[in-house]
Amino acid sequence: MTATSPECITVRTEGRVGIVTLNRPKQLNALNNQLMDELGAALKAFDADQDIGCMIVTGSEKAFAAGADIGAMATYTFADVYNGDYITRNWETIRAIRKPVIAAVSGFALGGGCELAMMCDFIIAADNAKFGQPEIKLGIIPGAGGTQRLPRAVGKAKTMDMVLTSRMMDATEAERAGLVSRVVPLDKLMDEALGAALVICGLSLPSVMAAKEAVNRSFEGTLSDGVMFERRLFHALFATEDQKEGMDAFVNKRKPDFKNR
Ligand code: CO8
């Protein structure tokens, strides 16, 4: 965690779930360096905390995040952004988080906001969610993975449509296209995300982390490398006491009591 209290996010826990809420309401949670630093620090702290098994990143009803802070970027030069000290330096932290991170998205998830949601492991959307990569209207393109992660989620046609025309996708279309895993009424969003997180928290953490690592590997490299990577992790999990517990519980028709959570 940052030494001082965060100003652009709020952080809380519910049981073994760590919840980060983006909190720049006047700017529709536009992502600036301070917010991204605080978010990264909070997620890293939860990742290292043995009492936490899963995380949720969420925003407000109106906006998950309306993108990178345009005001902050407006006067940057090529040298400013290329040397990495400004927009790019703190966007990769979330990729290094090893426990699952769920994005609970209501309202706008635009530009960097859509990219941040896609960096999470899966997205649960409220029925008012709107996803978009409107950077083209600003004379730039997505810069935090939008042109790479969006096609992997929804394919080339929809990605090109969104990136080139700046058209937004509503929650129904996003679910149909595979960008989000579930859509729920707005007032049920946090219950749904917490429900999913609590399911994950009840499982064996080594297998949860291995599953996340294996699925993420499918987006890198070849199929045969990915399958081999999965197989090795699969084999390794037979070294855990939780595998013995999980299988014994099934065989004996009882609930498993995993030790490594
Ligand atoms: N940055 C800064 N301020 C913002 C942003 C933003 N992205 N979005 C909204 N705001 C501010 C507005 O300026 C406004 O402030 P004020 O009240 O002081 O005028 C306030 O939030 C409310 O916004 P609106 O009045 O515009 O609210 P509306 O409901 O009318 O519209 C929209 C909501 C449609 C979301 C609209 O605000 C909008 O289009 N916002 C910009 C969306 C956008 O273009 N996002 C992409 C930004 S660029 C980007 O994300 C690049 C990421 C690259 C990351 C690279 C890292 C490696």
py3Dmol code that shows the C-alpha trace and the ligand (Angstrom):
import py3Dmol

protein = """\
ATOM      1  CA  MET A   1       0.000   0.000   0.000  1.00  0.00           C
ATOM      2  CA  THR A   2       1.066   3.599  -0.381  1.00  0.00           C
ATOM      3  CA  ALA A   3       2.401   5.132   2.807  1.00  0.00           C
ATOM      4  CA  THR A   4      -0.305   7.790   2.750  1.00  0.00           C
ATOM      5  CA  SER A   5      -4.018   7.075   2.326  1.00  0.00           C
ATOM      6  CA  PRO A   6      -5.030   6.788  -1.293  1.00  0.00           C
ATOM      7  CA  GLU A   7      -6.938   9.739  -2.722  1.00  0.00           C
ATOM      8  CA  CYS A   8      -8.098   8.419  -6.095  1.00  0.00           C
ATOM      9  CA  ILE A   9      -9.335   5.011  -4.965  1.00  0.00           C
ATOM     10  CA  THR A  10     -10.995   3.469  -1.934  1.00  0.00           C
ATOM     11  CA  VAL A  11      -9.928   0.097  -0.629  1.00  0.00           C
ATOM     12  CA  ARG A  12     -11.900  -2.342   1.487  1.00  0.00           C
ATOM     13  CA  THR A  13     -12.280  -6.037   2.123  1.00  0.00           C
ATOM     14  CA  GLU A  14     -15.322  -8.308   2.338  1.00  0.00           C
ATOM     15  CA  GLY A  15     -14.237 -11.570   3.859  1.00  0.00           C
ATOM     16  CA  ARG A  16     -11.304 -12.742   1.769  1.00  0.00           C
ATOM     17  CA  VAL A  17     -12.133 -10.440  -1.154  1.00  0.00           C
ATOM     18  CA  GLY A  18     -10.116  -7.253  -1.667  1.00  0.00           C
ATOM     19  CA  ILE A  19     -12.161  -4.506  -3.322  1.00  0.00           C
ATOM     20  CA  VAL A  20     -10.703  -1.433  -5.007  1.00  0.00           C
ATOM     21  CA  THR A  21     -13.136   1.286  -6.076  1.00  0.00           C
ATOM     22  CA  LEU A  22     -11.882   3.931  -8.491  1.00  0.00           C
ATOM     23  CA  ASN A  23     -12.831   7.255  -6.988  1.00  0.00           C
ATOM     24  CA  ARG A  24     -12.437  10.388  -9.097  1.00  0.00           C
ATOM     25  CA  PRO A  25     -16.152  11.024  -9.561  1.00  0.00           C
ATOM     26  CA  LYS A  26     -15.854  14.538 -10.979  1.00  0.00           C
ATOM     27  CA  GLN A  27     -13.656  13.227 -13.800  1.00  0.00           C
ATOM     28  CA  LEU A  28     -15.676  10.033 -14.332  1.00  0.00           C
ATOM     29  CA  ASN A  29     -12.747   8.108 -12.849  1.00  0.00           C
ATOM     30  CA  ALA A  30     -10.356   9.279 -15.556  1.00  0.00           C
ATOM     31  CA  LEU A  31      -7.104   7.445 -15.011  1.00  0.00           C
ATOM     32  CA  ASN A  32      -4.120   9.566 -14.067  1.00  0.00           C
ATOM     33  CA  ASN A  33      -0.712   8.572 -12.743  1.00  0.00           C
ATOM     34  CA  GLN A  34      -1.719   8.921  -9.113  1.00  0.00           C
ATOM     35  CA  LEU A  35      -4.780   6.700  -9.549  1.00  0.00           C
ATOM     36  CA  MET A  36      -2.794   4.066 -11.423  1.00  0.00           C
ATOM     37  CA  ASP A  37      -0.037   4.156  -8.769  1.00  0.00           C
ATOM     38  CA  GLU A  38      -2.601   3.751  -5.998  1.00  0.00           C
ATOM     39  CA  LEU A  39      -4.446   0.990  -7.845  1.00  0.00           C
ATOM     40  CA  GLY A  40      -1.204  -0.898  -8.508  1.00  0.00           C
ATOM     41  CA  ALA A  41      -0.098  -0.555  -4.886  1.00  0.00           C
ATOM     42  CA  ALA A  42      -3.481  -1.726  -3.560  1.00  0.00           C
ATOM     43  CA  LEU A  43      -3.607  -4.756  -5.857  1.00  0.00           C
ATOM     44  CA  LYS A  44      -0.013  -5.690  -5.041  1.00  0.00           C
ATOM     45  CA  ALA A  45      -0.765  -5.457  -1.321  1.00  0.00           C
ATOM     46  CA  PHE A  46      -3.824  -7.704  -1.711  1.00  0.00           C
ATOM     47  CA  ASP A  47      -1.791 -10.121  -3.838  1.00  0.00           C
ATOM     48  CA  ALA A  48       0.750 -10.439  -1.028  1.00  0.00           C
ATOM     49  CA  ASP A  49      -1.890 -10.721   1.713  1.00  0.00           C
ATOM     50  CA  GLN A  50      -2.526 -14.328   2.794  1.00  0.00           C
ATOM     51  CA  ASP A  51      -6.013 -13.373   3.952  1.00  0.00           C
ATOM     52  CA  ILE A  52      -7.061 -12.328   0.432  1.00  0.00           C
ATOM     53  CA  GLY A  53      -8.037 -14.862  -2.228  1.00  0.00           C
ATOM     54  CA  CYS A  54      -9.533 -12.692  -4.976  1.00  0.00           C
ATOM     55  CA  MET A  55      -9.866  -9.022  -5.907  1.00  0.00           C
ATOM     56  CA  ILE A  56     -12.519  -6.838  -7.486  1.00  0.00           C
ATOM     57  CA  VAL A  57     -11.865  -3.559  -9.298  1.00  0.00           C
ATOM     58  CA  THR A  58     -14.924  -1.380  -9.725  1.00  0.00           C
ATOM     59  CA  GLY A  59     -15.946   2.221 -10.322  1.00  0.00           C
ATOM     60  CA  SER A  60     -19.103   4.271  -9.907  1.00  0.00           C
ATOM     61  CA  GLU A  61     -22.574   3.722 -11.335  1.00  0.00           C
ATOM     62  CA  LYS A  62     -21.910   6.295 -14.044  1.00  0.00           C
ATOM     63  CA  ALA A  63     -18.350   5.310 -14.913  1.00  0.00           C
ATOM     64  CA  PHE A  64     -15.989   2.440 -14.371  1.00  0.00           C
ATOM     65  CA  ALA A  65     -13.444   4.785 -15.971  1.00  0.00           C
ATOM     66  CA  ALA A  66     -13.876   7.188 -18.905  1.00  0.00           C
ATOM     67  CA  GLY A  67     -10.302   6.657 -20.038  1.00  0.00           C
ATOM     68  CA  ALA A  68      -6.916   8.101 -19.364  1.00  0.00           C
ATOM     69  CA  ASP A  69      -7.049  11.671 -18.067  1.00  0.00           C
ATOM     70  CA  ILE A  70      -7.224  13.724 -21.249  1.00  0.00           C
ATOM     71  CA  GLY A  71      -6.497  16.987 -19.462  1.00  0.00           C
ATOM     72  CA  ALA A  72      -3.304  15.549 -18.008  1.00  0.00           C
ATOM     73  CA  MET A  73      -2.193  14.210 -21.401  1.00  0.00           C
ATOM     74  CA  ALA A  74      -3.169  17.171 -23.532  1.00  0.00           C
ATOM     75  CA  THR A  75       0.214  18.931 -23.557  1.00  0.00           C
ATOM     76  CA  TYR A  76       2.494  15.900 -23.514  1.00  0.00           C
ATOM     77  CA  THR A  77       5.118  15.737 -26.233  1.00  0.00           C
ATOM     78  CA  PHE A  78       6.346  12.596 -27.959  1.00  0.00           C
ATOM     79  CA  ALA A  79       9.410  12.647 -25.691  1.00  0.00           C
ATOM     80  CA  ASP A  80       7.227  12.901 -22.583  1.00  0.00           C
ATOM     81  CA  VAL A  81       5.213   9.805 -23.403  1.00  0.00           C
ATOM     82  CA  TYR A  82       7.983   7.814 -25.075  1.00  0.00           C
ATOM     83  CA  ASN A  83      10.375   8.057 -22.143  1.00  0.00           C
ATOM     84  CA  GLY A  84       7.728   6.263 -20.103  1.00  0.00           C
ATOM     85  CA  ASP A  85       7.591   8.579 -17.133  1.00  0.00           C
ATOM     86  CA  TYR A  86       4.107   9.826 -17.890  1.00  0.00           C
ATOM     87  CA  ILE A  87       1.352   7.641 -19.243  1.00  0.00           C
ATOM     88  CA  THR A  88       2.968   4.246 -19.508  1.00  0.00           C
ATOM     89  CA  ARG A  89       5.011   3.677 -16.406  1.00  0.00           C
ATOM     90  CA  ASN A  90       2.383   2.293 -14.069  1.00  0.00           C
ATOM     91  CA  TRP A  91      -0.033   0.479 -16.384  1.00  0.00           C
ATOM     92  CA  GLU A  92       1.671  -2.901 -16.332  1.00  0.00           C
ATOM     93  CA  THR A  93       1.399  -3.539 -12.585  1.00  0.00           C
ATOM     94  CA  ILE A  94      -1.978  -5.215 -12.873  1.00  0.00           C
ATOM     95  CA  ARG A  95      -0.574  -7.777 -15.308  1.00  0.00           C
ATOM     96  CA  ALA A  96       1.786  -9.035 -12.609  1.00  0.00           C
ATOM     97  CA  ILE A  97      -1.008  -9.745 -10.111  1.00  0.00           C
ATOM     98  CA  ARG A  98      -1.195 -13.516  -9.625  1.00  0.00           C
ATOM     99  CA  LYS A  99      -4.487 -13.906  -7.782  1.00  0.00           C
ATOM    100  CA  PRO A 100      -7.707 -13.433  -9.765  1.00  0.00           C
ATOM    101  CA  VAL A 101      -8.933  -9.892 -10.390  1.00  0.00           C
ATOM    102  CA  ILE A 102     -12.561  -9.352 -11.446  1.00  0.00           C
ATOM    103  CA  ALA A 103     -13.683  -6.105 -13.097  1.00  0.00           C
ATOM    104  CA  ALA A 104     -17.178  -5.087 -11.981  1.00  0.00           C
ATOM    105  CA  VAL A 105     -18.153  -2.539 -14.620  1.00  0.00           C
ATOM    106  CA  SER A 106     -21.057  -0.123 -14.595  1.00  0.00           C
ATOM    107  CA  GLY A 107     -21.387   2.938 -16.791  1.00  0.00           C
ATOM    108  CA  PHE A 108     -18.615   4.042 -19.118  1.00  0.00           C
ATOM    109  CA  ALA A 109     -15.537   1.889 -19.655  1.00  0.00           C
ATOM    110  CA  LEU A 110     -13.830   3.882 -22.374  1.00  0.00           C
ATOM    111  CA  GLY A 111     -10.304   4.063 -23.729  1.00  0.00           C
ATOM    112  CA  GLY A 112      -7.928   3.239 -20.899  1.00  0.00           C
ATOM    113  CA  GLY A 113     -10.985   2.323 -18.811  1.00  0.00           C
ATOM    114  CA  CYS A 114     -11.948  -0.422 -21.255  1.00  0.00           C
ATOM    115  CA  GLU A 115      -8.305  -1.488 -21.406  1.00  0.00           C
ATOM    116  CA  LEU A 116      -8.077  -1.625 -17.614  1.00  0.00           C
ATOM    117  CA  ALA A 117     -11.213  -3.789 -17.476  1.00  0.00           C
ATOM    118  CA  MET A 118      -9.708  -6.097 -20.107  1.00  0.00           C
ATOM    119  CA  MET A 119      -6.494  -6.420 -18.056  1.00  0.00           C
ATOM    120  CA  CYS A 120      -8.604  -7.961 -15.302  1.00  0.00           C
ATOM    121  CA  ASP A 121      -9.277 -11.697 -15.527  1.00  0.00           C
ATOM    122  CA  PHE A 122     -12.922 -11.350 -16.389  1.00  0.00           C
ATOM    123  CA  ILE A 123     -15.551  -8.646 -16.572  1.00  0.00           C
ATOM    124  CA  ILE A 124     -18.964  -8.713 -14.942  1.00  0.00           C
ATOM    125  CA  ALA A 125     -21.051  -5.878 -16.357  1.00  0.00           C
ATOM    126  CA  ALA A 126     -24.078  -3.979 -15.138  1.00  0.00           C
ATOM    127  CA  ASP A 127     -26.817  -3.529 -17.704  1.00  0.00           C
ATOM    128  CA  ASN A 128     -25.883   0.166 -18.079  1.00  0.00           C
ATOM    129  CA  ALA A 129     -22.254  -0.567 -19.006  1.00  0.00           C
ATOM    130  CA  LYS A 130     -20.825   0.916 -22.184  1.00  0.00           C
ATOM    131  CA  PHE A 131     -17.498  -0.161 -23.614  1.00  0.00           C
ATOM    132  CA  GLY A 132     -15.502   1.750 -26.182  1.00  0.00           C
ATOM    133  CA  GLN A 133     -12.091   2.685 -27.550  1.00  0.00           C
ATOM    134  CA  PRO A 134     -12.778   6.265 -28.671  1.00  0.00           C
ATOM    135  CA  GLU A 135      -9.124   7.395 -28.758  1.00  0.00           C
ATOM    136  CA  ILE A 136      -9.300   7.926 -32.531  1.00  0.00           C
ATOM    137  CA  LYS A 137     -11.474  10.985 -31.861  1.00  0.00           C
ATOM    138  CA  LEU A 138      -8.550  12.492 -29.936  1.00  0.00           C
ATOM    139  CA  GLY A 139      -6.030  11.935 -32.714  1.00  0.00           C
ATOM    140  CA  ILE A 140      -4.419   8.936 -30.987  1.00  0.00           C
ATOM    141  CA  ILE A 141      -5.033   5.191 -30.785  1.00  0.00           C
ATOM    142  CA  PRO A 142      -5.511   2.870 -27.784  1.00  0.00           C
ATOM    143  CA  GLY A 143      -2.256   2.666 -25.830  1.00  0.00           C
ATOM    144  CA  ALA A 144      -2.787   0.123 -23.065  1.00  0.00           C
ATOM    145  CA  GLY A 145      -3.563  -2.992 -25.052  1.00  0.00           C
ATOM    146  CA  GLY A 146      -6.904  -2.094 -26.636  1.00  0.00           C
ATOM    147  CA  THR A 147      -5.864  -3.021 -30.166  1.00  0.00           C
ATOM    148  CA  GLN A 148      -4.493  -6.349 -28.878  1.00  0.00           C
ATOM    149  CA  ARG A 149      -6.869  -7.538 -26.150  1.00  0.00           C
ATOM    150  CA  LEU A 150     -10.125  -6.386 -27.759  1.00  0.00           C
ATOM    151  CA  PRO A 151      -9.678  -8.498 -30.929  1.00  0.00           C
ATOM    152  CA  ARG A 152      -8.779 -11.489 -28.787  1.00  0.00           C
ATOM    153  CA  ALA A 153     -12.084 -10.992 -26.945  1.00  0.00           C
ATOM    154  CA  VAL A 154     -14.490  -9.922 -29.696  1.00  0.00           C
ATOM    155  CA  GLY A 155     -12.702 -10.576 -32.986  1.00  0.00           C
ATOM    156  CA  LYS A 156     -11.395  -8.312 -35.735  1.00  0.00           C
ATOM    157  CA  ALA A 157     -14.663  -7.000 -37.155  1.00  0.00           C
ATOM    158  CA  LYS A 158     -16.067  -5.550 -33.957  1.00  0.00           C
ATOM    159  CA  THR A 159     -12.654  -4.304 -32.848  1.00  0.00           C
ATOM    160  CA  MET A 160     -12.065  -2.458 -36.105  1.00  0.00           C
ATOM    161  CA  ASP A 161     -15.567  -1.014 -35.915  1.00  0.00           C
ATOM    162  CA  MET A 162     -15.010   0.242 -32.364  1.00  0.00           C
ATOM    163  CA  VAL A 163     -11.418   1.428 -32.777  1.00  0.00           C
ATOM    164  CA  LEU A 164     -11.961   3.117 -36.144  1.00  0.00           C
ATOM    165  CA  THR A 165     -15.396   4.658 -35.591  1.00  0.00           C
ATOM    166  CA  SER A 166     -15.305   5.027 -31.772  1.00  0.00           C
ATOM    167  CA  ARG A 167     -18.696   3.315 -31.538  1.00  0.00           C
ATOM    168  CA  MET A 168     -19.551   2.110 -28.038  1.00  0.00           C
ATOM    169  CA  MET A 169     -20.815  -1.383 -27.240  1.00  0.00           C
ATOM    170  CA  ASP A 170     -23.590  -1.758 -24.707  1.00  0.00           C
ATOM    171  CA  ALA A 171     -23.605  -4.532 -22.119  1.00  0.00           C
ATOM    172  CA  THR A 172     -25.832  -6.857 -24.134  1.00  0.00           C
ATOM    173  CA  GLU A 173     -23.632  -6.632 -27.200  1.00  0.00           C
ATOM    174  CA  ALA A 174     -20.500  -6.955 -25.046  1.00  0.00           C
ATOM    175  CA  GLU A 175     -21.773 -10.184 -23.535  1.00  0.00           C
ATOM    176  CA  ARG A 176     -22.860 -11.541 -26.922  1.00  0.00           C
ATOM    177  CA  ALA A 177     -19.440 -10.692 -28.353  1.00  0.00           C
ATOM    178  CA  GLY A 178     -17.528 -12.315 -25.494  1.00  0.00           C
ATOM    179  CA  LEU A 179     -16.066  -9.197 -23.890  1.00  0.00           C
ATOM    180  CA  VAL A 180     -17.916  -9.730 -20.609  1.00  0.00           C
ATOM    181  CA  SER A 181     -18.771 -12.959 -18.845  1.00  0.00           C
ATOM    182  CA  ARG A 182     -22.070 -11.898 -17.248  1.00  0.00           C
ATOM    183  CA  VAL A 183     -24.535  -9.000 -17.373  1.00  0.00           C
ATOM    184  CA  VAL A 184     -26.685  -8.212 -14.342  1.00  0.00           C
ATOM    185  CA  PRO A 185     -29.016  -5.387 -13.307  1.00  0.00           C
ATOM    186  CA  LEU A 186     -27.073  -2.401 -12.006  1.00  0.00           C
ATOM    187  CA  ASP A 187     -28.218  -2.844  -8.420  1.00  0.00           C
ATOM    188  CA  LYS A 188     -27.007  -6.461  -8.433  1.00  0.00           C
ATOM    189  CA  LEU A 189     -23.523  -5.767  -9.833  1.00  0.00           C
ATOM    190  CA  MET A 190     -21.512  -5.907  -6.615  1.00  0.00           C
ATOM    191  CA  ASP A 191     -23.500  -8.866  -5.262  1.00  0.00           C
ATOM    192  CA  GLU A 192     -22.757 -10.783  -8.439  1.00  0.00           C
ATOM    193  CA  ALA A 193     -19.059  -9.870  -8.455  1.00  0.00           C
ATOM    194  CA  LEU A 194     -18.726 -10.664  -4.754  1.00  0.00           C
ATOM    195  CA  GLY A 195     -20.517 -13.966  -5.274  1.00  0.00           C
ATOM    196  CA  ALA A 196     -18.043 -14.941  -7.981  1.00  0.00           C
ATOM    197  CA  ALA A 197     -15.098 -13.752  -5.875  1.00  0.00           C
ATOM    198  CA  LEU A 198     -16.287 -15.712  -2.833  1.00  0.00           C
ATOM    199  CA  VAL A 199     -16.571 -18.888  -4.920  1.00  0.00           C
ATOM    200  CA  ILE A 200     -12.955 -18.385  -6.008  1.00  0.00           C
ATOM    201  CA  CYS A 201     -11.861 -17.652  -2.417  1.00  0.00           C
ATOM    202  CA  GLY A 202     -13.281 -21.009  -1.311  1.00  0.00           C
ATOM    203  CA  LEU A 203     -11.064 -22.956  -3.727  1.00  0.00           C
ATOM    204  CA  SER A 204      -7.465 -24.077  -3.484  1.00  0.00           C
ATOM    205  CA  LEU A 205      -5.296 -21.026  -4.154  1.00  0.00           C
ATOM    206  CA  PRO A 206      -2.485 -22.929  -5.921  1.00  0.00           C
ATOM    207  CA  SER A 207      -4.980 -24.363  -8.415  1.00  0.00           C
ATOM    208  CA  VAL A 208      -6.698 -20.969  -8.826  1.00  0.00           C
ATOM    209  CA  MET A 209      -3.372 -19.268  -9.561  1.00  0.00           C
ATOM    210  CA  ALA A 210      -2.274 -22.063 -11.873  1.00  0.00           C
ATOM    211  CA  ALA A 211      -5.577 -21.841 -13.773  1.00  0.00           C
ATOM    212  CA  LYS A 212      -5.161 -18.087 -14.228  1.00  0.00           C
ATOM    213  CA  GLU A 213      -1.578 -18.526 -15.380  1.00  0.00           C
ATOM    214  CA  ALA A 214      -2.523 -21.270 -17.840  1.00  0.00           C
ATOM    215  CA  VAL A 215      -5.445 -19.355 -19.384  1.00  0.00           C
ATOM    216  CA  ASN A 216      -3.286 -16.247 -19.746  1.00  0.00           C
ATOM    217  CA  ARG A 217      -0.628 -18.355 -21.463  1.00  0.00           C
ATOM    218  CA  SER A 218      -3.156 -19.171 -24.185  1.00  0.00           C
ATOM    219  CA  PHE A 219      -2.825 -15.579 -25.387  1.00  0.00           C
ATOM    220  CA  GLU A 220       0.939 -15.900 -25.813  1.00  0.00           C
ATOM    221  CA  GLY A 221       2.843 -18.260 -28.066  1.00  0.00           C
ATOM    222  CA  THR A 222       1.672 -21.375 -29.825  1.00  0.00           C
ATOM    223  CA  LEU A 223      -1.083 -23.866 -29.016  1.00  0.00           C
ATOM    224  CA  SER A 224       1.374 -26.712 -28.416  1.00  0.00           C
ATOM    225  CA  ASP A 225       3.477 -24.586 -26.036  1.00  0.00           C
ATOM    226  CA  GLY A 226       0.327 -23.556 -24.195  1.00  0.00           C
ATOM    227  CA  VAL A 227      -0.922 -27.130 -23.931  1.00  0.00           C
ATOM    228  CA  MET A 228       2.478 -28.257 -22.624  1.00  0.00           C
ATOM    229  CA  PHE A 229       2.511 -25.408 -20.093  1.00  0.00           C
ATOM    230  CA  GLU A 230      -0.970 -26.396 -18.922  1.00  0.00           C
ATOM    231  CA  ARG A 231       0.064 -30.048 -18.638  1.00  0.00           C
ATOM    232  CA  ARG A 232       3.050 -29.240 -16.457  1.00  0.00           C
ATOM    233  CA  LEU A 233       0.911 -27.121 -14.118  1.00  0.00           C
ATOM    234  CA  PHE A 234      -1.709 -29.890 -14.092  1.00  0.00           C
ATOM    235  CA  HIS A 235       0.980 -32.408 -13.090  1.00  0.00           C
ATOM    236  CA  ALA A 236       2.384 -30.060 -10.445  1.00  0.00           C
ATOM    237  CA  LEU A 237      -0.959 -29.697  -8.696  1.00  0.00           C
ATOM    238  CA  PHE A 238      -0.810 -33.414  -7.826  1.00  0.00           C
ATOM    239  CA  ALA A 239       1.937 -32.404  -5.392  1.00  0.00           C
ATOM    240  CA  THR A 240      -0.517 -30.339  -3.338  1.00  0.00           C
ATOM    241  CA  GLU A 241      -2.470 -31.568  -0.338  1.00  0.00           C
ATOM    242  CA  ASP A 242      -5.480 -29.713  -1.745  1.00  0.00           C
ATOM    243  CA  GLN A 243      -5.597 -32.087  -4.730  1.00  0.00           C
ATOM    244  CA  LYS A 244      -5.771 -35.032  -2.293  1.00  0.00           C
ATOM    245  CA  GLU A 245      -8.429 -33.220  -0.274  1.00  0.00           C
ATOM    246  CA  GLY A 246     -10.499 -32.196  -3.308  1.00  0.00           C
ATOM    247  CA  MET A 247     -10.563 -35.671  -4.817  1.00  0.00           C
ATOM    248  CA  ASP A 248     -11.091 -37.460  -1.491  1.00  0.00           C
ATOM    249  CA  ALA A 249     -14.005 -35.118  -0.732  1.00  0.00           C
ATOM    250  CA  PHE A 250     -15.603 -35.904  -4.095  1.00  0.00           C
ATOM    251  CA  VAL A 251     -15.131 -39.644  -3.695  1.00  0.00           C
ATOM    252  CA  ASN A 252     -16.576 -39.552  -0.161  1.00  0.00           C
ATOM    253  CA  LYS A 253     -19.417 -37.188  -1.084  1.00  0.00           C
ATOM    254  CA  ARG A 254     -18.426 -34.383   1.317  1.00  0.00           C
ATOM    255  CA  LYS A 255     -17.418 -30.734   0.975  1.00  0.00           C
ATOM    256  CA  PRO A 256     -13.676 -30.207   0.498  1.00  0.00           C
ATOM    257  CA  ASP A 257     -11.787 -28.289   3.169  1.00  0.00           C
ATOM    258  CA  PHE A 258      -8.866 -26.808   1.248  1.00  0.00           C
ATOM    259  CA  LYS A 259      -5.860 -25.919   3.382  1.00  0.00           C
ATOM    260  CA  ASN A 260      -4.168 -23.553   0.917  1.00  0.00           C
ATOM    261  CA  ARG A 261      -6.629 -20.741   0.393  1.00  0.00           C
TER     262      ARG A 261
END
"""
ligand_1 = """\
57
CO8
N -10.270 12.581 -18.943
C -10.462 13.684 -18.197
N -11.660 14.125 -17.832
C -12.739 13.439 -18.264
C -12.625 12.288 -19.055
C -11.300 11.856 -19.383
N -11.082 10.738 -20.100
N -13.859 11.827 -19.338
C -14.720 12.663 -18.738
N -14.055 13.635 -18.102
C -14.615 14.745 -17.333
C -15.230 15.801 -18.244
O -14.241 16.669 -18.733
C -16.208 16.461 -17.317
O -15.488 17.359 -16.496
P -16.112 18.844 -16.184
O -17.383 18.557 -15.420
O -15.053 19.479 -15.356
O -16.379 19.468 -17.494
C -16.682 15.323 -16.423
O -15.702 14.288 -16.554
C -18.014 14.765 -16.854
O -17.914 14.444 -18.233
P -19.008 14.914 -19.308
O -19.603 16.216 -18.916
O -18.377 14.829 -20.667
O -20.111 13.771 -19.099
P -21.129 13.195 -20.183
O -22.041 12.297 -19.436
O -21.693 14.285 -21.005
O -20.210 12.300 -21.188
C -18.505 10.684 -21.716
C -19.564 11.157 -20.684
C -19.184 10.194 -22.990
C -17.752 9.541 -21.050
C -17.546 11.854 -22.044
O -17.096 12.434 -20.836
C -16.350 11.454 -22.855
O -16.456 11.277 -24.052
N -15.181 11.324 -22.185
C -13.940 11.027 -22.864
C -13.854 9.576 -23.245
C -12.560 9.306 -23.963
O -12.262 9.867 -24.997
N -11.758 8.377 -23.400
C -10.473 8.019 -23.961
C -9.392 8.844 -23.338
S -7.816 8.544 -24.067
C -7.321 7.093 -23.373
O -7.969 6.524 -22.554
C -6.018 6.581 -23.852
C -5.534 5.485 -22.917
C -4.071 5.220 -23.189
C -3.414 4.543 -21.992
C -1.958 4.364 -22.239
C -1.237 3.816 -21.044
C -0.010 3.022 -21.375
"""
view = py3Dmol.view(width=600, height=400)
view.addModel(protein, "pdb")
view.setStyle({"model": 0}, {"cartoon": {"style": "trace"}})
view.addModel(ligand_1, "xyz")
view.setStyle({"model": 1}, {"stick": {}})
view.zoomTo()
view.show()
